[in-house]
Each structure stands twice: as C-alpha cells, then as structure tokens.
C-alpha cells in the first residue's frame, strides 16, 4: 500500500509553499541555497560543500526507502529548501519525516509547520501509516523544540547513533506521532498556522 502510493509523483500544496518531488533540475538551486554553513551545524554531512550535497541528493533519488521533496514558494516558484520521507518500512506501516532544511531566511516562519502539516496529513490520511518518526541531533535545541511544538512525543536518545562528517559521534533525539494521536496533532498544527 505505502510503496504503491509513493511510486507516483506526490505534489502537496499549502497556503505558502508546495512540496514537489525532487528532480535533478532542482540540484543547482538547492546547492546554491545550501552554501549557508549554519544550515548544516547539526547534520551528519556538510551540505555547504556542493559535491557532498550533490552526492546526497543523487542517492536520495535512487534509494527506494526515501522520497525526497523540494520546498517551493507558491507565489514566486522559488525553491527554499528540501524535506523527505525516509526509512520507509511498508511491512511495519511506518516511515520517518526528516532531512528537512530551509534557507535561514525562512527560519522562524510558519513554513516548516505548513510542510509538516502537509506531510503528516499525507502519511496518516493517504498512506494510512501507524507511526511517523522524527529525529534530530541531541544538541539541536531549535529543532527539538519545533518537533515538540507540532505535537510529537519525545521517545528518548539513541547514543552514538551516527557519525558526523568531522568524525564526532552524534546522539540522536527520537520523536514520534502515532495514528491514534493524529487528530489532535492535526488540530494543533492548524491552530499554529492560523
């Protein structure tokens, strides 16, 4: 069920932004946006390096357990970041929403909240998943607060979960939303956007 619905192009429209399937034609714009080092402070890769980000974007297009999107402003058609479904596990009816990044010009706006509303609505109402996972670097306080604000439940820390590009070990903070919580979370997201 999940893989069938993810095998066709998914286009999601919100009030301010649209989420469109990532294509190679988007790479140049994303690489130019990603040069801002502050975006990558808590990621395991340094996406400000064009070659590194290009490889990551390329692999996301061929990895069957990922479905990457670009975030585009509806008014201007400008690409301002990216997000994706990943760790898609059809047998367990779950996936992760992650690898979300925006150019800093769009931090502290409602754009990330709008993206999460569109993605979560698709997950719970179209894909009919049981669980959506979100995770971030233990030290990424801004991201952790944003995840809690949308209604996800903190599940704990996975120690030494990943290795960053500089060789240091990252502990990851894990969060989730499950199907029985979706109605309440959706109301919260709509309220945050109003």
Secondary structure, 3 states (H helix, E strand, C coil): CHHHHHCCCCCEECCCEEEEECCHHHHHHHHHHCCCHHHHCCCCCCCCCHHHHHHHHHHHHHCCCCEEEEEEECCCCCEEEEEEEEEEEHHHCEEEEEEEEECHHHCCCCHHHHHHHHHHHHHHHHCCCCEEEEEEECCCHHHHHHHHHCCCEEEEEEEEEEECCCCCEEEEEEEEEEHHHHHHHHHHHHHHHC
